[in-house]
């Protein structure tokens, strides 16, 4: 190898780590862009349900989650899928928002001296969705997250466990308690539905 070839080889060796780092960064950016494109709508639905049906808050949570995920890409080590890692961030952001909103609402109640009427609406009321949302809000944080992920968004128990960072047995326990609580909270809706079906079967 002559002097010129040796210099070129040395330059190539010095450039390789930087080139590899650039290529890796480009690959991460492409994967993240694909994640945003394919999961944005599902992320919005999940956030909407976790924050209690507030469209504006859901958009804020999704935006914050994507921003935080992008900034933390360098720390992503591939221990789980990129999607699972992102949804873990999203669920955490939704929890932070609910906690902040609860503090804000309590402060507003103190200032105004007129807390909102907590009485549930009847089963025939146009606010039925709010009634169900209120029942979800009464669940514990983990019960609500597990219920929405599995029974609303269609995650498997294993996927839900990965997102929440909990064993599958713990997730199953959360789901069981959530279903039991919701059945109790919304029992009057079930009885009303059964009554309507019975009336429909009655002879004219």
PyMOL CGO cylinders between C-alpha atoms (Angstrom):
from pymol import cmd
from pymol.cgo import CYLINDER

trace = [
    CYLINDER, 0.00, 0.00, 0.00, 1.54, 3.34, -1.05, 0.3, 1, 1, 1, 1, 1, 1,
    CYLINDER, 1.54, 3.34, -1.05, 1.28, 6.59, 0.90, 0.3, 1, 1, 1, 1, 1, 1,
    CYLINDER, 1.28, 6.59, 0.90, -1.82, 7.85, -0.92, 0.3, 1, 1, 1, 1, 1, 1,
    CYLINDER, -1.82, 7.85, -0.92, -3.73, 4.61, -0.40, 0.3, 1, 1, 1, 1, 1, 1,
    CYLINDER, -3.73, 4.61, -0.40, -2.81, 4.61, 3.27, 0.3, 1, 1, 1, 1, 1, 1,
    CYLINDER, -2.81, 4.61, 3.27, -4.06, 8.17, 3.70, 0.3, 1, 1, 1, 1, 1, 1,
    CYLINDER, -4.06, 8.17, 3.70, -7.34, 7.34, 1.98, 0.3, 1, 1, 1, 1, 1, 1,
    CYLINDER, -7.34, 7.34, 1.98, -7.83, 4.28, 4.14, 0.3, 1, 1, 1, 1, 1, 1,
    CYLINDER, -7.83, 4.28, 4.14, -7.15, 6.32, 7.28, 0.3, 1, 1, 1, 1, 1, 1,
    CYLINDER, -7.15, 6.32, 7.28, -9.63, 9.01, 6.18, 0.3, 1, 1, 1, 1, 1, 1,
    CYLINDER, -9.63, 9.01, 6.18, -12.27, 6.36, 5.45, 0.3, 1, 1, 1, 1, 1, 1,
    CYLINDER, -12.27, 6.36, 5.45, -11.76, 4.83, 8.89, 0.3, 1, 1, 1, 1, 1, 1,
    CYLINDER, -11.76, 4.83, 8.89, -12.24, 8.24, 10.51, 0.3, 1, 1, 1, 1, 1, 1,
    CYLINDER, -12.24, 8.24, 10.51, -15.38, 8.97, 8.47, 0.3, 1, 1, 1, 1, 1, 1,
    CYLINDER, -15.38, 8.97, 8.47, -17.06, 5.61, 9.05, 0.3, 1, 1, 1, 1, 1, 1,
    CYLINDER, -17.06, 5.61, 9.05, -18.31, 6.21, 12.63, 0.3, 1, 1, 1, 1, 1, 1,
    CYLINDER, -18.31, 6.21, 12.63, -19.79, 9.58, 11.67, 0.3, 1, 1, 1, 1, 1, 1,
    CYLINDER, -19.79, 9.58, 11.67, -21.38, 8.15, 8.55, 0.3, 1, 1, 1, 1, 1, 1,
    CYLINDER, -21.38, 8.15, 8.55, -22.80, 5.24, 10.50, 0.3, 1, 1, 1, 1, 1, 1,
    CYLINDER, -22.80, 5.24, 10.50, -24.22, 7.61, 13.13, 0.3, 1, 1, 1, 1, 1, 1,
    CYLINDER, -24.22, 7.61, 13.13, -25.82, 9.76, 10.42, 0.3, 1, 1, 1, 1, 1, 1,
    CYLINDER, -25.82, 9.76, 10.42, -27.32, 6.72, 8.74, 0.3, 1, 1, 1, 1, 1, 1,
    CYLINDER, -27.32, 6.72, 8.74, -28.67, 5.44, 12.08, 0.3, 1, 1, 1, 1, 1, 1,
    CYLINDER, -28.67, 5.44, 12.08, -30.24, 8.84, 12.82, 0.3, 1, 1, 1, 1, 1, 1,
    CYLINDER, -30.24, 8.84, 12.82, -31.86, 8.91, 9.37, 0.3, 1, 1, 1, 1, 1, 1,
    CYLINDER, -31.86, 8.91, 9.37, -33.23, 5.42, 9.94, 0.3, 1, 1, 1, 1, 1, 1,
    CYLINDER, -33.23, 5.42, 9.94, -34.70, 6.41, 13.32, 0.3, 1, 1, 1, 1, 1, 1,
    CYLINDER, -34.70, 6.41, 13.32, -36.31, 9.49, 11.77, 0.3, 1, 1, 1, 1, 1, 1,
    CYLINDER, -36.31, 9.49, 11.77, -37.87, 7.38, 9.04, 0.3, 1, 1, 1, 1, 1, 1,
    CYLINDER, -37.87, 7.38, 9.04, -39.23, 4.88, 11.56, 0.3, 1, 1, 1, 1, 1, 1,
    CYLINDER, -39.23, 4.88, 11.56, -40.60, 7.65, 13.71, 0.3, 1, 1, 1, 1, 1, 1,
    CYLINDER, -40.60, 7.65, 13.71, -42.27, 9.35, 10.74, 0.3, 1, 1, 1, 1, 1, 1,
    CYLINDER, -42.27, 9.35, 10.74, -43.88, 6.03, 9.85, 0.3, 1, 1, 1, 1, 1, 1,
    CYLINDER, -43.88, 6.03, 9.85, -45.03, 5.62, 13.46, 0.3, 1, 1, 1, 1, 1, 1,
    CYLINDER, -45.03, 5.62, 13.46, -46.70, 9.04, 13.44, 0.3, 1, 1, 1, 1, 1, 1,
    CYLINDER, -46.70, 9.04, 13.44, -48.39, 8.39, 10.10, 0.3, 1, 1, 1, 1, 1, 1,
    CYLINDER, -48.39, 8.39, 10.10, -49.74, 4.96, 11.03, 0.3, 1, 1, 1, 1, 1, 1,
    CYLINDER, -49.74, 4.96, 11.03, -50.61, 5.49, 14.70, 0.3, 1, 1, 1, 1, 1, 1,
    CYLINDER, -50.61, 5.49, 14.70, -51.74, 9.10, 14.99, 0.3, 1, 1, 1, 1, 1, 1,
    CYLINDER, -51.74, 9.10, 14.99, -55.46, 8.35, 14.73, 0.3, 1, 1, 1, 1, 1, 1,
    CYLINDER, -55.46, 8.35, 14.73, -55.32, 5.46, 17.18, 0.3, 1, 1, 1, 1, 1, 1,
    CYLINDER, -55.32, 5.46, 17.18, -53.25, 7.57, 19.55, 0.3, 1, 1, 1, 1, 1, 1,
    CYLINDER, -53.25, 7.57, 19.55, -55.84, 10.35, 19.34, 0.3, 1, 1, 1, 1, 1, 1,
    CYLINDER, -55.84, 10.35, 19.34, -58.70, 7.95, 20.11, 0.3, 1, 1, 1, 1, 1, 1,
    CYLINDER, -58.70, 7.95, 20.11, -56.84, 6.46, 23.04, 0.3, 1, 1, 1, 1, 1, 1,
    CYLINDER, -56.84, 6.46, 23.04, -55.93, 9.88, 24.45, 0.3, 1, 1, 1, 1, 1, 1,
    CYLINDER, -55.93, 9.88, 24.45, -59.52, 11.10, 23.99, 0.3, 1, 1, 1, 1, 1, 1,
    CYLINDER, -59.52, 11.10, 23.99, -60.82, 8.23, 26.10, 0.3, 1, 1, 1, 1, 1, 1,
    CYLINDER, -60.82, 8.23, 26.10, -58.11, 8.45, 28.74, 0.3, 1, 1, 1, 1, 1, 1,
    CYLINDER, -58.11, 8.45, 28.74, -58.68, 12.18, 29.33, 0.3, 1, 1, 1, 1, 1, 1,
    CYLINDER, -58.68, 12.18, 29.33, -62.47, 11.82, 29.51, 0.3, 1, 1, 1, 1, 1, 1,
    CYLINDER, -62.47, 11.82, 29.51, -63.67, 12.84, 26.06, 0.3, 1, 1, 1, 1, 1, 1,
    CYLINDER, -63.67, 12.84, 26.06, -62.01, 16.25, 25.79, 0.3, 1, 1, 1, 1, 1, 1,
    CYLINDER, -62.01, 16.25, 25.79, -61.04, 16.68, 22.12, 0.3, 1, 1, 1, 1, 1, 1,
    CYLINDER, -61.04, 16.68, 22.12, -58.70, 19.61, 22.69, 0.3, 1, 1, 1, 1, 1, 1,
    CYLINDER, -58.70, 19.61, 22.69, -56.97, 17.93, 25.62, 0.3, 1, 1, 1, 1, 1, 1,
    CYLINDER, -56.97, 17.93, 25.62, -56.57, 14.72, 23.61, 0.3, 1, 1, 1, 1, 1, 1,
    CYLINDER, -56.57, 14.72, 23.61, -54.83, 16.62, 20.80, 0.3, 1, 1, 1, 1, 1, 1,
    CYLINDER, -54.83, 16.62, 20.80, -52.50, 18.26, 23.32, 0.3, 1, 1, 1, 1, 1, 1,
    CYLINDER, -52.50, 18.26, 23.32, -51.68, 14.90, 24.91, 0.3, 1, 1, 1, 1, 1, 1,
    CYLINDER, -51.68, 14.90, 24.91, -50.94, 13.30, 21.53, 0.3, 1, 1, 1, 1, 1, 1,
    CYLINDER, -50.94, 13.30, 21.53, -48.75, 16.20, 20.41, 0.3, 1, 1, 1, 1, 1, 1,
    CYLINDER, -48.75, 16.20, 20.41, -46.83, 16.19, 23.69, 0.3, 1, 1, 1, 1, 1, 1,
    CYLINDER, -46.83, 16.19, 23.69, -46.38, 12.41, 23.52, 0.3, 1, 1, 1, 1, 1, 1,
    CYLINDER, -46.38, 12.41, 23.52, -45.01, 12.51, 19.98, 0.3, 1, 1, 1, 1, 1, 1,
    CYLINDER, -45.01, 12.51, 19.98, -42.66, 15.38, 20.84, 0.3, 1, 1, 1, 1, 1, 1,
    CYLINDER, -42.66, 15.38, 20.84, -41.38, 13.64, 23.97, 0.3, 1, 1, 1, 1, 1, 1,
    CYLINDER, -41.38, 13.64, 23.97, -40.95, 10.38, 22.09, 0.3, 1, 1, 1, 1, 1, 1,
    CYLINDER, -40.95, 10.38, 22.09, -38.97, 12.06, 19.32, 0.3, 1, 1, 1, 1, 1, 1,
    CYLINDER, -38.97, 12.06, 19.32, -36.70, 13.83, 21.78, 0.3, 1, 1, 1, 1, 1, 1,
    CYLINDER, -36.70, 13.83, 21.78, -36.08, 10.54, 23.58, 0.3, 1, 1, 1, 1, 1, 1,
    CYLINDER, -36.08, 10.54, 23.58, -35.39, 8.49, 20.44, 0.3, 1, 1, 1, 1, 1, 1,
    CYLINDER, -35.39, 8.49, 20.44, -31.68, 8.34, 21.22, 0.3, 1, 1, 1, 1, 1, 1,
    CYLINDER, -31.68, 8.34, 21.22, -32.52, 6.60, 24.50, 0.3, 1, 1, 1, 1, 1, 1,
    CYLINDER, -32.52, 6.60, 24.50, -34.75, 3.99, 22.84, 0.3, 1, 1, 1, 1, 1, 1,
    CYLINDER, -34.75, 3.99, 22.84, -32.86, 0.70, 23.14, 0.3, 1, 1, 1, 1, 1, 1,
    CYLINDER, -32.86, 0.70, 23.14, -35.30, -1.66, 21.45, 0.3, 1, 1, 1, 1, 1, 1,
    CYLINDER, -35.30, -1.66, 21.45, -36.26, -3.58, 24.60, 0.3, 1, 1, 1, 1, 1, 1,
    CYLINDER, -36.26, -3.58, 24.60, -39.84, -3.37, 23.28, 0.3, 1, 1, 1, 1, 1, 1,
    CYLINDER, -39.84, -3.37, 23.28, -41.33, -2.37, 19.95, 0.3, 1, 1, 1, 1, 1, 1,
    CYLINDER, -41.33, -2.37, 19.95, -41.23, 1.31, 19.02, 0.3, 1, 1, 1, 1, 1, 1,
    CYLINDER, -41.23, 1.31, 19.02, -45.05, 1.34, 19.10, 0.3, 1, 1, 1, 1, 1, 1,
    CYLINDER, -45.05, 1.34, 19.10, -45.24, -0.11, 22.61, 0.3, 1, 1, 1, 1, 1, 1,
    CYLINDER, -45.24, -0.11, 22.61, -42.61, 2.37, 23.80, 0.3, 1, 1, 1, 1, 1, 1,
    CYLINDER, -42.61, 2.37, 23.80, -44.58, 5.27, 22.31, 0.3, 1, 1, 1, 1, 1, 1,
    CYLINDER, -44.58, 5.27, 22.31, -47.93, 4.21, 23.81, 0.3, 1, 1, 1, 1, 1, 1,
    CYLINDER, -47.93, 4.21, 23.81, -46.24, 3.96, 27.20, 0.3, 1, 1, 1, 1, 1, 1,
    CYLINDER, -46.24, 3.96, 27.20, -45.30, 7.64, 26.84, 0.3, 1, 1, 1, 1, 1, 1,
    CYLINDER, -45.30, 7.64, 26.84, -48.83, 8.51, 25.67, 0.3, 1, 1, 1, 1, 1, 1,
    CYLINDER, -48.83, 8.51, 25.67, -50.52, 6.82, 28.62, 0.3, 1, 1, 1, 1, 1, 1,
    CYLINDER, -50.52, 6.82, 28.62, -48.15, 8.62, 30.99, 0.3, 1, 1, 1, 1, 1, 1,
    CYLINDER, -48.15, 8.62, 30.99, -48.92, 11.98, 29.36, 0.3, 1, 1, 1, 1, 1, 1,
    CYLINDER, -48.92, 11.98, 29.36, -52.66, 11.35, 29.63, 0.3, 1, 1, 1, 1, 1, 1,
    CYLINDER, -52.66, 11.35, 29.63, -52.24, 10.59, 33.33, 0.3, 1, 1, 1, 1, 1, 1,
    CYLINDER, -52.24, 10.59, 33.33, -50.27, 13.80, 33.86, 0.3, 1, 1, 1, 1, 1, 1,
    CYLINDER, -50.27, 13.80, 33.86, -53.01, 15.77, 32.11, 0.3, 1, 1, 1, 1, 1, 1,
    CYLINDER, -53.01, 15.77, 32.11, -55.80, 14.26, 34.22, 0.3, 1, 1, 1, 1, 1, 1,
    CYLINDER, -55.80, 14.26, 34.22, -53.87, 15.00, 37.40, 0.3, 1, 1, 1, 1, 1, 1,
    CYLINDER, -53.87, 15.00, 37.40, -53.25, 18.59, 36.32, 0.3, 1, 1, 1, 1, 1, 1,
    CYLINDER, -53.25, 18.59, 36.32, -56.90, 19.05, 35.30, 0.3, 1, 1, 1, 1, 1, 1,
    CYLINDER, -56.90, 19.05, 35.30, -58.15, 17.70, 38.64, 0.3, 1, 1, 1, 1, 1, 1,
    CYLINDER, -58.15, 17.70, 38.64, -55.98, 20.20, 40.50, 0.3, 1, 1, 1, 1, 1, 1,
    CYLINDER, -55.98, 20.20, 40.50, -57.15, 23.02, 38.22, 0.3, 1, 1, 1, 1, 1, 1,
    CYLINDER, -57.15, 23.02, 38.22, -60.82, 22.10, 38.68, 0.3, 1, 1, 1, 1, 1, 1,
    CYLINDER, -60.82, 22.10, 38.68, -60.48, 21.96, 42.46, 0.3, 1, 1, 1, 1, 1, 1,
    CYLINDER, -60.48, 21.96, 42.46, -58.84, 25.37, 42.47, 0.3, 1, 1, 1, 1, 1, 1,
    CYLINDER, -58.84, 25.37, 42.47, -61.59, 26.81, 40.26, 0.3, 1, 1, 1, 1, 1, 1,
    CYLINDER, -61.59, 26.81, 40.26, -64.24, 25.34, 42.57, 0.3, 1, 1, 1, 1, 1, 1,
    CYLINDER, -64.24, 25.34, 42.57, -62.61, 27.07, 45.52, 0.3, 1, 1, 1, 1, 1, 1,
    CYLINDER, -62.61, 27.07, 45.52, -62.52, 30.39, 43.68, 0.3, 1, 1, 1, 1, 1, 1,
    CYLINDER, -62.52, 30.39, 43.68, -66.07, 30.18, 42.34, 0.3, 1, 1, 1, 1, 1, 1,
    CYLINDER, -66.07, 30.18, 42.34, -67.62, 28.47, 45.34, 0.3, 1, 1, 1, 1, 1, 1,
    CYLINDER, -67.62, 28.47, 45.34, -69.91, 26.45, 43.05, 0.3, 1, 1, 1, 1, 1, 1,
    CYLINDER, -69.91, 26.45, 43.05, -68.62, 22.96, 42.29, 0.3, 1, 1, 1, 1, 1, 1,
    CYLINDER, -68.62, 22.96, 42.29, -70.14, 21.23, 39.29, 0.3, 1, 1, 1, 1, 1, 1,
    CYLINDER, -70.14, 21.23, 39.29, -73.21, 19.07, 39.85, 0.3, 1, 1, 1, 1, 1, 1,
    CYLINDER, -73.21, 19.07, 39.85, -71.89, 15.50, 40.17, 0.3, 1, 1, 1, 1, 1, 1,
    CYLINDER, -71.89, 15.50, 40.17, -75.30, 13.79, 39.86, 0.3, 1, 1, 1, 1, 1, 1,
    CYLINDER, -75.30, 13.79, 39.86, -75.45, 11.29, 36.96, 0.3, 1, 1, 1, 1, 1, 1,
    CYLINDER, -75.45, 11.29, 36.96, -77.94, 11.73, 34.15, 0.3, 1, 1, 1, 1, 1, 1,
    CYLINDER, -77.94, 11.73, 34.15, -80.66, 9.21, 33.40, 0.3, 1, 1, 1, 1, 1, 1,
    CYLINDER, -80.66, 9.21, 33.40, -80.20, 6.41, 30.87, 0.3, 1, 1, 1, 1, 1, 1,
    CYLINDER, -80.20, 6.41, 30.87, -82.38, 8.16, 28.29, 0.3, 1, 1, 1, 1, 1, 1,
    CYLINDER, -82.38, 8.16, 28.29, -80.50, 11.44, 28.52, 0.3, 1, 1, 1, 1, 1, 1,
    CYLINDER, -80.50, 11.44, 28.52, -78.57, 12.75, 25.48, 0.3, 1, 1, 1, 1, 1, 1,
    CYLINDER, -78.57, 12.75, 25.48, -75.52, 12.91, 27.77, 0.3, 1, 1, 1, 1, 1, 1,
    CYLINDER, -75.52, 12.91, 27.77, -75.25, 9.12, 27.96, 0.3, 1, 1, 1, 1, 1, 1,
    CYLINDER, -75.25, 9.12, 27.96, -71.68, 9.22, 26.66, 0.3, 1, 1, 1, 1, 1, 1,
    CYLINDER, -71.68, 9.22, 26.66, -70.76, 11.64, 29.45, 0.3, 1, 1, 1, 1, 1, 1,
    CYLINDER, -70.76, 11.64, 29.45, -72.39, 9.26, 31.93, 0.3, 1, 1, 1, 1, 1, 1,
    CYLINDER, -72.39, 9.26, 31.93, -70.21, 6.39, 30.75, 0.3, 1, 1, 1, 1, 1, 1,
    CYLINDER, -70.21, 6.39, 30.75, -67.18, 8.67, 30.72, 0.3, 1, 1, 1, 1, 1, 1,
    CYLINDER, -67.18, 8.67, 30.72, -67.91, 9.63, 34.32, 0.3, 1, 1, 1, 1, 1, 1,
    CYLINDER, -67.91, 9.63, 34.32, -68.08, 5.95, 35.27, 0.3, 1, 1, 1, 1, 1, 1,
    CYLINDER, -68.08, 5.95, 35.27, -64.69, 5.39, 33.66, 0.3, 1, 1, 1, 1, 1, 1,
    CYLINDER, -64.69, 5.39, 33.66, -63.30, 8.36, 35.55, 0.3, 1, 1, 1, 1, 1, 1,
    CYLINDER, -63.30, 8.36, 35.55, -64.23, 6.70, 38.85, 0.3, 1, 1, 1, 1, 1, 1,
    CYLINDER, -64.23, 6.70, 38.85, -61.96, 3.77, 38.13, 0.3, 1, 1, 1, 1, 1, 1,
    CYLINDER, -61.96, 3.77, 38.13, -58.44, 3.80, 39.45, 0.3, 1, 1, 1, 1, 1, 1,
    CYLINDER, -58.44, 3.80, 39.45, -55.81, 5.03, 37.02, 0.3, 1, 1, 1, 1, 1, 1,
    CYLINDER, -55.81, 5.03, 37.02, -54.52, 1.55, 36.15, 0.3, 1, 1, 1, 1, 1, 1,
    CYLINDER, -54.52, 1.55, 36.15, -58.00, 0.03, 35.90, 0.3, 1, 1, 1, 1, 1, 1,
    CYLINDER, -58.00, 0.03, 35.90, -59.09, 2.77, 33.50, 0.3, 1, 1, 1, 1, 1, 1,
    CYLINDER, -59.09, 2.77, 33.50, -55.96, 2.49, 31.38, 0.3, 1, 1, 1, 1, 1, 1,
    CYLINDER, -55.96, 2.49, 31.38, -56.20, -1.29, 31.15, 0.3, 1, 1, 1, 1, 1, 1,
    CYLINDER, -56.20, -1.29, 31.15, -59.91, -1.21, 30.32, 0.3, 1, 1, 1, 1, 1, 1,
    CYLINDER, -59.91, -1.21, 30.32, -59.54, 1.39, 27.55, 0.3, 1, 1, 1, 1, 1, 1,
    CYLINDER, -59.54, 1.39, 27.55, -56.49, -0.30, 26.04, 0.3, 1, 1, 1, 1, 1, 1,
    CYLINDER, -56.49, -0.30, 26.04, -58.01, -3.79, 25.95, 0.3, 1, 1, 1, 1, 1, 1,
    CYLINDER, -58.01, -3.79, 25.95, -61.79, -3.40, 25.71, 0.3, 1, 1, 1, 1, 1, 1,
    CYLINDER, -61.79, -3.40, 25.71, -61.96, -0.18, 23.70, 0.3, 1, 1, 1, 1, 1, 1,
    CYLINDER, -61.96, -0.18, 23.70, -58.78, 0.03, 21.60, 0.3, 1, 1, 1, 1, 1, 1,
    CYLINDER, -58.78, 0.03, 21.60, -58.34, -3.71, 21.06, 0.3, 1, 1, 1, 1, 1, 1,
    CYLINDER, -58.34, -3.71, 21.06, -54.88, -4.24, 22.55, 0.3, 1, 1, 1, 1, 1, 1,
    CYLINDER, -54.88, -4.24, 22.55, -54.22, -7.78, 23.70, 0.3, 1, 1, 1, 1, 1, 1,
    CYLINDER, -54.22, -7.78, 23.70, -53.61, -8.35, 27.40, 0.3, 1, 1, 1, 1, 1, 1,
    CYLINDER, -53.61, -8.35, 27.40, -49.94, -8.99, 26.61, 0.3, 1, 1, 1, 1, 1, 1,
    CYLINDER, -49.94, -8.99, 26.61, -49.65, -5.76, 24.60, 0.3, 1, 1, 1, 1, 1, 1,
    CYLINDER, -49.65, -5.76, 24.60, -51.43, -3.84, 27.34, 0.3, 1, 1, 1, 1, 1, 1,
    CYLINDER, -51.43, -3.84, 27.34, -49.04, -5.26, 29.91, 0.3, 1, 1, 1, 1, 1, 1,
    CYLINDER, -49.04, -5.26, 29.91, -46.07, -4.12, 27.82, 0.3, 1, 1, 1, 1, 1, 1,
    CYLINDER, -46.07, -4.12, 27.82, -47.51, -0.59, 27.48, 0.3, 1, 1, 1, 1, 1, 1,
    CYLINDER, -47.51, -0.59, 27.48, -48.23, -0.28, 31.19, 0.3, 1, 1, 1, 1, 1, 1,
    CYLINDER, -48.23, -0.28, 31.19, -45.05, -2.03, 32.26, 0.3, 1, 1, 1, 1, 1, 1,
    CYLINDER, -45.05, -2.03, 32.26, -47.00, -4.53, 34.38, 0.3, 1, 1, 1, 1, 1, 1,
    CYLINDER, -47.00, -4.53, 34.38, -47.22, -8.35, 34.50, 0.3, 1, 1, 1, 1, 1, 1,
    CYLINDER, -47.22, -8.35, 34.50, -50.11, -9.86, 32.52, 0.3, 1, 1, 1, 1, 1, 1,
    CYLINDER, -50.11, -9.86, 32.52, -51.62, -11.21, 35.75, 0.3, 1, 1, 1, 1, 1, 1,
    CYLINDER, -51.62, -11.21, 35.75, -51.77, -7.69, 37.18, 0.3, 1, 1, 1, 1, 1, 1,
    CYLINDER, -51.77, -7.69, 37.18, -53.44, -6.39, 34.02, 0.3, 1, 1, 1, 1, 1, 1,
    CYLINDER, -53.44, -6.39, 34.02, -56.04, -9.18, 34.18, 0.3, 1, 1, 1, 1, 1, 1,
    CYLINDER, -56.04, -9.18, 34.18, -56.74, -8.22, 37.78, 0.3, 1, 1, 1, 1, 1, 1,
    CYLINDER, -56.74, -8.22, 37.78, -57.19, -4.57, 36.80, 0.3, 1, 1, 1, 1, 1, 1,
    CYLINDER, -57.19, -4.57, 36.80, -59.57, -5.59, 34.00, 0.3, 1, 1, 1, 1, 1, 1,
    CYLINDER, -59.57, -5.59, 34.00, -61.64, -7.79, 36.32, 0.3, 1, 1, 1, 1, 1, 1,
    CYLINDER, -61.64, -7.79, 36.32, -62.01, -5.02, 38.89, 0.3, 1, 1, 1, 1, 1, 1,
    CYLINDER, -62.01, -5.02, 38.89, -62.77, -2.43, 36.21, 0.3, 1, 1, 1, 1, 1, 1,
    CYLINDER, -62.77, -2.43, 36.21, -65.55, -4.53, 34.69, 0.3, 1, 1, 1, 1, 1, 1,
    CYLINDER, -65.55, -4.53, 34.69, -67.03, -5.25, 38.10, 0.3, 1, 1, 1, 1, 1, 1,
    CYLINDER, -67.03, -5.25, 38.10, -67.00, -1.56, 39.00, 0.3, 1, 1, 1, 1, 1, 1,
    CYLINDER, -67.00, -1.56, 39.00, -68.50, -0.46, 35.68, 0.3, 1, 1, 1, 1, 1, 1,
    CYLINDER, -68.50, -0.46, 35.68, -71.27, -3.06, 35.88, 0.3, 1, 1, 1, 1, 1, 1,
    CYLINDER, -71.27, -3.06, 35.88, -72.15, -1.77, 39.34, 0.3, 1, 1, 1, 1, 1, 1,
    CYLINDER, -72.15, -1.77, 39.34, -71.94, 1.90, 38.34, 0.3, 1, 1, 1, 1, 1, 1,
    CYLINDER, -71.94, 1.90, 38.34, -74.04, 1.44, 35.19, 0.3, 1, 1, 1, 1, 1, 1,
    CYLINDER, -74.04, 1.44, 35.19, -76.39, -1.27, 36.50, 0.3, 1, 1, 1, 1, 1, 1,
    CYLINDER, -76.39, -1.27, 36.50, -79.47, 0.91, 35.94, 0.3, 1, 1, 1, 1, 1, 1,
    CYLINDER, -79.47, 0.91, 35.94, -78.66, 1.14, 32.22, 0.3, 1, 1, 1, 1, 1, 1,
    CYLINDER, -78.66, 1.14, 32.22, -78.52, -2.63, 31.99, 0.3, 1, 1, 1, 1, 1, 1,
    CYLINDER, -78.52, -2.63, 31.99, -81.85, -3.00, 33.81, 0.3, 1, 1, 1, 1, 1, 1,
    CYLINDER, -81.85, -3.00, 33.81, -83.44, -0.39, 31.56, 0.3, 1, 1, 1, 1, 1, 1,
    CYLINDER, -83.44, -0.39, 31.56, -82.20, -2.19, 28.45, 0.3, 1, 1, 1, 1, 1, 1,
    CYLINDER, -82.20, -2.19, 28.45, -83.58, -5.50, 29.72, 0.3, 1, 1, 1, 1, 1, 1,
    CYLINDER, -83.58, -5.50, 29.72, -86.94, -3.84, 30.40, 0.3, 1, 1, 1, 1, 1, 1,
    CYLINDER, -86.94, -3.84, 30.40, -87.14, -2.47, 26.88, 0.3, 1, 1, 1, 1, 1, 1,
    CYLINDER, -87.14, -2.47, 26.88, -86.39, -5.90, 25.41, 0.3, 1, 1, 1, 1, 1, 1,
    CYLINDER, -86.39, -5.90, 25.41, -89.07, -7.46, 27.59, 0.3, 1, 1, 1, 1, 1, 1,
    CYLINDER, -89.07, -7.46, 27.59, -91.62, -4.89, 26.42, 0.3, 1, 1, 1, 1, 1, 1,
    CYLINDER, -91.62, -4.89, 26.42, -90.67, -5.67, 22.84, 0.3, 1, 1, 1, 1, 1, 1,
    CYLINDER, -90.67, -5.67, 22.84, -91.48, -9.34, 23.42, 0.3, 1, 1, 1, 1, 1, 1,
    CYLINDER, -91.48, -9.34, 23.42, -94.85, -8.62, 25.03, 0.3, 1, 1, 1, 1, 1, 1,
    CYLINDER, -94.85, -8.62, 25.03, -97.91, -9.59, 22.94, 0.3, 1, 1, 1, 1, 1, 1,
    CYLINDER, -97.91, -9.59, 22.94, -99.84, -6.66, 21.48, 0.3, 1, 1, 1, 1, 1, 1,
]
cmd.load_cgo(trace, "trace")
